[in-house]
Amino acid sequence: MSSTLFRTKNIEQSIQDTEEPEHALRKSLSALDLTVFGVGVIIGTGIFVLTGTAAKNTAGPAVSLSFVVAGVVCALAALCYAEFASTVPVAGSAYTFSYASLGELPAWIIGWDLVLELALGTAVVAVGWSGYIHSLLDNAGWQLPEALSGRDGAHGFGFDILAAALVLLLTAILVVGMKLSARVTTVVVAIKVAVVLVVIIAGSFFVKAHNYHPFIPPQKTVEASGSLKAPLIQLMFGWAPSNFGVMGIFTAASVVFFAFIGFDVVATAAEETRNPQRDVPRGIIGSLIICTVLYVAVSIVVTGMQKYKRLHVDAPLADAFKATGHPWFAGLISFGAAVGLTTVCMILLLGQSRVFFAMSRDGLLPRFFSHTHPKFRTPYRPTILLGVVIAIVAGFTSLSELAELVNIGTLFAFIVVAISVIILRRTRPDLERSFRTPLVPALPILSVLASLWLMLNLPAETWLRFAIWMVIGFAVYFFYGRTHSRLARSEGRDKHTATP
């Protein structure tokens, strides 16, 4: 049993599988395309919302340092992702990497985790996008019926037609082809970054030095709580995290970490990249550096425009400009947020469809979903299936309480990838690595510890929901995947043809 659960898929075989005509994806992406994808998915909810939440409640003006801490944690993981993506340029990201190093069961666990993380993230972002569009429509004096806005509180029923329509439209774009997706993303990202730069440049004229005092507000201990909404580390050790003070910077880092989620999606497009060994590491690291700089700049400007105690937690950028007597900027920022969330939604949808595709190609999920479109060479079946399901979920559900599942899923993937780098260095030192993670094993171990620290700062109920999803995943694997995988069928053929 243990030998079948931890059987690994040969890396050379993984690459060879991508060359089969019925399972092959079109290679059309460059390093610039990947960097644009990375920037497109990272800049979104975090830069428009989380700055105010973390500054007002946890870190004060020092929230800029919290973004640096979260960026460093992601950078440690990014260096590990870059080595794997350049060594194993196959769709599936952390799932594929763990299949080659840790074995089939760990690969299933991480793949199942990624499907949840990316699908849920897509739905949450679609609902957030709908909220910004409703805000713009309200400002223009237009309103959709409450039953079609997901806000019908009177009857307890509502369908968010805008959120569902966005997911279906982006699904159609992804089915048509990656190059079209890349072109659409390039245009949208250009608009989004332009709006962010306007906020930074224009806002700098309204910065007042006294708003930064104190830069690190005095420490305030959070009241102890025994509920499942408390951080897991608090329930385990009776330790109450601190708001403000130096520790508040690190506590806020676990909040703003959501702002960086998505750079790992770049690795899922490795198989569709013309020169993955060179371009994937550039795309991952380049997009992360660009976004970290923008996040830090925005947080410095916003906390300088308005005292952190007065920041609006839902729309801090827009509220900061209103406080300076320039409310017309609110409309511009809402437009930029809506545009930004469009690309986030599309790239998350792209990532989870590629993970699903890779798992079905390996036989862990039905192989019906492993065939590419005869004309567009895209995995259209899982893209359509997941697009429809996510559109329905986004239409009927607010998902606000489940958003933190995206955090824990991503951090779990970071840990698996870091461990895989260490293992594969020992088991396959002969592999050609066009990019090598520096300071192995010290840097991957540091990445594991940093990711685990942020996971422990998430609510206990998030861990409980994550555990339930994993239990469901184990059931699917043992009742289907373990006996239908390519490796299982290959072993069955070998036993059948073996001579006494």
N, C-alpha and C positions, 0 to 999 in steps of 0.2 A: 504493500500500500504506500509506504513512504517513498519508495523509488518512483512510483507513478506520480505522486503528488509534486515531487520536486524535480521531475524530468525537465531538462532545459532544451530550448530550441536552438539548434546550431545557427550562429550568426550568418554564415555563408548561405544556409538554406533560407533564412529570413529574407535576405537580399534577393536570392534566386526566385522566391515566390512572387516578388514584385514584378518580375519580367514575364509572367504568364499573361498572354493576351487578354483573357477574360477578367483578370484581376488587376491589370496594370492601370496606373494613374498617369495622366499627362504631366510631363515635366515642363513647367512654364515659368517658374518663379525665380527671381534673382535676390541678391542680398538686400537691395533696396525694397523690393516687394515685402520681404520678410520683416524688415525694420518697420515699414509702414504698418504691417499687420500688428506688430508688437505695440507700437505707439497707439494704434487705433483701439486696441482692446484694453490697454492699461489706463489711458486717459478717459475717464468716464465718471462713474458715480463718486469715486474718491475725491477727485479734485473739486467737484461741485457741491459735495455734501459733507464728507467726513472731516474736512478742515475745521468747520465750525463746531462739530460735536466734540472732537478731541481737544480743541483749544479751550472751549468753554468749561468742559466738565473734568478734564484730566491733566492737561499739560500747560495751559496758558500759551503765551507767545512762543514757548519752547517747543510747540508742536512741530516746528520746522525740524528740530533735532529728532523728533519721533519719526518723521518721514525718512530721515537719514538712517536711523536704526532699522526700520522696516526695509529700506532699500538695500542695506548691507546684508540682511538675512536673505533677501531674494538674490543678491549678487553671489553669495556663497552657493546657493542652489543653482544659479545660472551657469556657473563655471562647471558644475557637475553635469548639467543638462547638455552643455556645449560639447563636452567630450563624447557623451553617448550619442548625441544626434549626428555628430560628424563620423562616428565609428559605425553606427547602425542607422543609416538613413532610410528608415522604414516608417510608414504611417503608424501612429499609435502612441508616440511619446513614451511616457514612463512605463506604460503597459509593455511595449515591445522591449524596452531596455531590461525590465525585470524578468521577462521570459527568457532572455539570453543569459542572465546571470544567476537569478535566485531560483527559478523553476516555475512550473506551470501554475501551481496553487497561488504562490505570491503574485504571479502575473495576473491571474484572474482577480484577485483581491484588489489590486491597484487599478485594473481596467474597470471593474465594477464601481470602484470609488470615483474614477474620472468621469464615467457616464453620469453619475449622480451630480457631481460637482459642476460639470459644464452644462448639463441640461437644466438644472435648477438655477444656475447663474444666468442662463439665457432667459428663463421665464421672469426672474426677478428684475433683470435689466429692462425687459420689454414692458413690464408694469411701470417701472420708473420712467421710461420714455413716454408712456401714455400720460403719466401725470404732468410732465412738462408740456406736452401738446395741449392737454386740457387747460393748463395755465395760460398758454398763448391764446387759445380760443376764447377763454373767459375775458382776457384783456381786450380782445377784439369785439366782445359783445356777443359771441356765438357760444351756444351750449348744446351738447348732445343730450338726448333723453337719458335720464339716470339709469334706466334699464340697460342701456348700451354703453355705459361708462364704467360699469363695475362699482358704482357708488349708490345703488338703490337701497338705502338703509330702511326705507319705509316698508318694503315688502321682503327684505332679507334676501333678495335675488338680484343679480346683475351680471351682465356679460361685458367685459372690457373689450369692445370690438376693435379699438385701436391697437391694443397690445397683440391681439390675435392676428390682426391684419399685417402688422409689422413682421411677425415671425413667418407667416406664410409667404410674404413678398420676398424676404431674405432667403427663404428655402428655395424659391424659384430661381433666384440669382445664383445660388450655390450649385443648383442642378445644372444650369447652363454651362458653367465652367469657372475654373479658378482664376483664369486671366481676367475675365469680366469682373469677378469678385475683387481682384486686386486693383483694377482700374477704378471701380466704384469706391473702394476703400481709400485709395490715394486721394481722390477728390474730397471725400468727406473728412479725412484726417487733416487735409490742408485747411479746410474751413475751421475745424475744431481747434487746431493749433493756433490759427490766426486769432480766434476769439480769446484763447488763453493768453496770448502775447499782448492783446489789447488790454486785458484785465491787469496784467503785470505792469505794462508801461503807463497806462492811464492812472491806475491805482497808486503808483509810486508818487504822483504829484500830490496826493492827499494823505500821505503817511505823516503821522505826528509822533515824535520821539517819545513823548510821555506815555503813549499807549503801550510801549514795550516794557514799562516799569510796573511791577517787577517782571523780568524776562522769565525767571523760573519762580512762580508764586510759592508761598510757604506751603509746606506739606500738610495734607489733611487726610487722616486715616478714614477709610471707608468703613461704615458701620457693618459689623459682622452679620452674616445672614446664613441660615442653614437650608435655604430653599435651593431647588435645582437651577434657579436662575443665577446663582452665585458661581464665580469661577471655580473650576475643578480643584485648582491648587488650594483654594481657601477651604473647601470641604475636606480635602485630604490631610492638610497640615494645620488647619485652624488659622491660617495666615490671611490677614486682611490686606488686600492691595491698597496702595496709597494713591490718592489724587494729588497732583501738583508735587513740588519737590523734585529731586533728581529721579526718584523711582517713578514719579508720574510720567516722565518721558518714556520709560520702558512700558508702562501700562498702556499708554496711548498708542505705542507702536503696535500692540496687538489689535487695536481698533482700526488704525489706518492701514494695516496690512492688506485689508480688502481692496485698497486702492491699487495695489500692485498685481492683483490676481490677473492672470492672463498671459504673462510673457512666456510661460511654458507652452502655450498654444502654438507658438512659432515652431516648436519641435515636432508637432503633429503634422506639419506640412513638409517635413524633410523629404518625403518620397516624391513630392511634386516640385522639387527644386532642381534646377539644372545642374548646379555644382554644390551639393549639400555639404560636402566635407569642408568647403571654404565658407559658404554663404550662411549656413545655419548658425554657427557660432557668432558671426558678425551680426546677424539679425537679432539674436537673443540678447547679447551684451549691449549692442548699440541702442536698441529700443529701451532697455532698462536704464541706461545712463541718461538718455534724453528725458525720460519721464521723471526720474528722480530729481533732476535739475529743475524741471518745471514745477513739480510739487513743492519743493523747498521755496522756490521764488514766490509762488502764489501764497503759501502760508505766511511768509514774511510780510508780504504786502497787505494781506487782509487783516492780520493782527495788528499792523501798524495803522491801518485806516480806522479801525474801530476797537475799542477796549474789548479784550477777550470775554469779559463778563457779559457784554451786551450782544455778542455775536448770535445770529439766528442759526439754530442747529439744522434746519432743513434747507435753507438757501443762504449760506453765509456770504457768498460773493455778491449776490444781488442786494442783500440787506446792507452790506457795507457801503455800496454805492448810494443806496437810498439815504443812509445816514449822513452822507456828504452833500446831499441835495441834488443828486443826479439819478433820479429814478428811471430815466429812460434806458440806463444801462441794464436794468433788470430784464427788459425784453430781449436785449442783445445776448445776455448771459443765458437766459432760458432757451433761446434759439441755439446757442452753442452747445448747451447741455443736451438738447434733443438730438442735434446732429451727432454729438459725441457718442451718445448711448446707442445710436443706430449701428455704428461700426462695432461697438462692444458686443452687441447682440449677435451680429453676423459672424464675428470671429469665434465667439463661444459656440455658436451653432456649428460652425465649420469644425472646430476641435472635437466636439463630442461625436459628430458623425464619422470622423476619421478613426476615432478610437473604436467605435462600434463596428466599423468596417474591418479594422485589423483583427478584432476578436472573432468576427464571423469568418474571415479568411483562414484563421487558424482552427476553425471548427468548434470553438468554445461557445459560439452562438450559431444559430442556423445559417448554413452557407448560402441560403437564398439571398442574404444581404451582402454577399461578398462580390457580386458581379457589378462591373462598371458599365456606364451607359455606352452603347456602341458608337455614338457620335461624339459626345462631350467628354468621354473618358472620366467621368466623375462617379462616385459611389451614390447613385441617385436613389436607390431603394432605402438604405438607412437614413439618408438625408430627408426624404419625403416622410417616412414613418415618424422619425423623431420630430420633424418640423410640425406635423399635424398634432402629435401628442402634446408638445410644448405649447402650441397655440391654444389648445383647449385648456391646459393648466393655467397659462397666463391669463386667459379670458375669465376664468371662474375664481381664481385664487389670488389673494394679495401676497402671500408668501413672506410677509415681513418677518414672522417669527422663525422662518427656516433659512433666512439669508446666511446665518453664521455657519450652516452646513458647508457652504462653499469654501469658507476659510479653513475648516478642519480637513476637508478633502484635499485641498491644495497642499497644506502643510504635511499631510500624511504622504502625498506623492513626493514632496521634496525629500523626506526622510528615506523613502525607498530608493530614490535615484542616487542619493549620496552613498548609501550602503552598497548599492550595486556597483558603483565606481570602484570601491575598494575591493570587492569580490572579484570583479572582472580583471582588474590589474593582476591579481594573483593567479586566477585560473586561465586567463588568455593573455599573457604578456606579449605574445607574438603578433597580436592584432595591430594593423596599421591604424594609428591615431593621428589624424591631421591636426587635432587640437587636444592637448593634454591638460587636465586639471592640475594646477600647481599644488605643491606641498601635500601630496597624498601620502599617508592617510589623514594627516592633521586637519587639512581644510574640510574634507567631507565629514569628519567627526564633529568639527565645529558647526557645520551646517546642520547636522542632526540635532545637536544640543540646542542650537538657536531656534530651530523649527519646533522642537518639543516644548521649549519654554513658552512660545507663543500659543501652542495648543493648550497648555495647562491653564492659560489665562482665559480660555473660552468657557462659557457656561456649562455646567454639568449636564443640563438637558440637551445641549448640542451633542455631547458625547453619547448620551443615551440614544438619540435619534440615529446617530452615525452607527452605533452598535446594531440597532434594529435593521438598518439597511444592509449591513454586512452579513447578518444572519440570513436574510433573504438571499443574498448573493451566494452564501455557502450552499444553501438548498439547491439553487439553480445549477451550481457547478457539479455537485455530487449526483444529481439526478439526470443531468444532461451533458455538461461540458466535459467531465472526466472521461466519458466513454466515446464521445463524438469528436474529440480534438484530432487534429492531423497526426500528432505524435502517438495517440492511442491507436488510431487506425494503422499507422505504420508499424507499430509494435505487433499488432494483430496479424498483419501480413507476414512479418518476419517469423512469427511462431508457426504460422500455417505452412510456410514454405521450407522451414528448417528440416534437415534430415536427422535421423536418430544418430 
